[in-house]
């Protein structure tokens, strides 16, 4: 590794692997952006110069945002895992019931087996 340069990752070997990398970077950036926005809204509600009478409303708003933020992130991650560019899972629901299947869209690797016998 070159000094002063971060870890260099190898290029993706398949299209799906590249799409997973892009989705990972986008989800990471979205999480950072949402976290900063969440902290900003809490600071606004906490330090905004509100009246004492609105304290219970501010606490309720902070708690609802605190519950909604992780639930929203979980929903986005599941949506990307099920139907997005990383879609490794297949989920369906109907009158017969619900099903969940894991599948790999990359072609299977070819395995070659050799056998060597040594006879005295």
N, C-alpha and C positions, 0 to 999 in steps of 0.2 A: 504494500500500500504506500502511496506517495505521501510524504509528510505535508500536512496542511490541507489534504483533500479527504473528504469523508469516504466511507466505505462505498466502493463501486460494485453495483449489482450486475450480474450477467444479464444479457438481453433475454426477453421471453422467448421460449422455444416454440410456442404455439400461439395462435390468435387468441384463444380463450384465456391463456395465461396472461397475455398483454391486457385483455379486457379486465381481468381480475385485479391486476396491478393498478389500472386507471380507477376502477371502482374503489379500491382501498384508499388511494390518495384523495379521491373526492369525498369519501366518507370521513376521513381524518380531518380534512379541511372544514367540512360542514360541522363536525363536532366541535372544533376549535371556535369557529364563528358563532355557533349557537351558545356555547359556554360563555363567551365574552358578552354576547347580547343578554344572556340570562343574568350574568353578574351586573351588567349595567342597569337592567330594569330593577333588580333588587336594590341597588344603590339609590336609584331614583325614588323608589317607594320608601326606602328607609331614611334617606337624608333629604327628602324633598321639601321640608318645611310644612308638612301637613298638620292639620289640627289634631288635638288629642282625641276628639270624637271619632275620627276616621281610623283609629288604631286597629280596631278589630277587622275593618275592611282591608287594610294594608296587610295584616297578618294572613287573612284568608287568601288574598291575591298571591302573596309570596308562597304559601303552601300549595295552592293549585298549580302555580308555575313549577314549583319544585317537584310535583308529581307528574305534571304533563311533559316536562323536558325529557326525563329518561324514557317515559312511555313512547313519546314521539320518536326518539332515537331507535328504540327497539323495533318499532313499526317500520322504520326506514330500512334498517338492517335486514329484517325478515323479508320485506318487499324486494330488496335487491337480491337476496339469496334465492328467493322463489322465482321471480320473473325478470330480474334485471340482467345485466351483462354477465354476472357470475352464476346465473341460474343453474345450480347443481341439484336442486330439489324440484319435485313436481308435487303440487298439492291440489287436491280436488275434493269437492263436497257435493253431495246430491242426495236424492231420496234413499239411495241404498246405503249411504253412510259417507264417511270421510276417509280419504286415503292420503298417504304421505310416502313418496318414493324418492330414494336418493339415486342419482345417476351421474355418471361422468361422461361429459360430451366429447372429451378428448379420445382419439382413437387408442385402443389398447396397445401397449408395447409388445413387440414380438419377442418371445422368449425362445432361445435356442439352447437345447440341452445336449450335451455330449457325454459319452460314456467311454471310459478308458479302462481296459482290463489288463492287468499284468499277471502273466502266468510264468511260473518257475520252470 
